[in-house]
Amino acid sequence: MRALELLTTEGCHLCELAEPILVQGVDPHYFTVDIVDIAYDDQLIDTYATRIPVLVDSSSGAELGWPFDAQTLADFLRGLAL
């Protein structure tokens, strides 16, 4: 199982748009998705405050930044070495 992190924060309207795309596009047999609220980490805030939502592959550090759609997500996930 491959671990992904969705970098987000409370009240992020773009993150709310990304969530249904992830729910439909990420196969739970192959991936886990942890929600990471950047508000609790100053380094994450400095790096991602104007970029969230960002999906990060925990193994490689590869990132998929917003905006993305179902096809872009599928391409990103296919590109990860499982």
N, C-alpha and C positions, 0 to 999 in steps of 0.2 A: 504494500500500500504506500502510495506517495503522498507526502504532506504538503499542502498548500496553505498559505495565509492570505486572508483578505484584510488589507489595511484599510481602516475606516475610522469613523468617530461618530458620536451621537449627533443627530440632526443633519447629517450629510445627505442632501437630497439626491446627489449623483450616486451615492452608495446604495440608496434605496432602488434606484433604477438598475444597478448592476446585480443585485441579489437574485431576481427572478431568472436572469440569464445564467447565473451560476447554478441555481437549483436545477434548471433544465439541462444544462450543458456539461455538468461534472458528474461522471459516473462514480457512485459511491463504492463500487467494487474495486476501483483502482486508486481513488483519491479521497483524502480527508481534507476538509476546509475548516481551518480555525479562524475565527474572527479576532482580529487584533485591533484594539482601540488605541490609536496613536496618542491620545490625550495624556496617557500615563507615562510616556517616555519622551523626554526632551529631544533626544537624537532623532527619533521617528518624526516628531513634530517638525524639526528643522529640515528633514529630508523630504517628507511627504505631505506637509500641510496643504500645499496648493496642488497636489497631484492625486489625491485619493478620489475614488477607490483605486487601489493597486492590488493585483493578485500576484503573490510571490511564491515561487517554487522553493521550498525550504532546503532542498538538496543542492540545487545549482545556483540559487539566487536569481534565476531568470525572472523577469517581471513583465506583467501585462498591465499596462496603464490604461486608464479611461481616456477616451471612449473606446469601448469594444462592444461587439455584437456576438451573436451565437457563432457565426463563422470564424471570426477572429479568435474567439475562445477555443473553438475546436482545433484551429491551426496551432495555437499556442500549446495546447495539451498534447497534440500529436508530435510536436517538436521536442517534447521532453523525453529523454531516454528512460523508458520504463524498464 
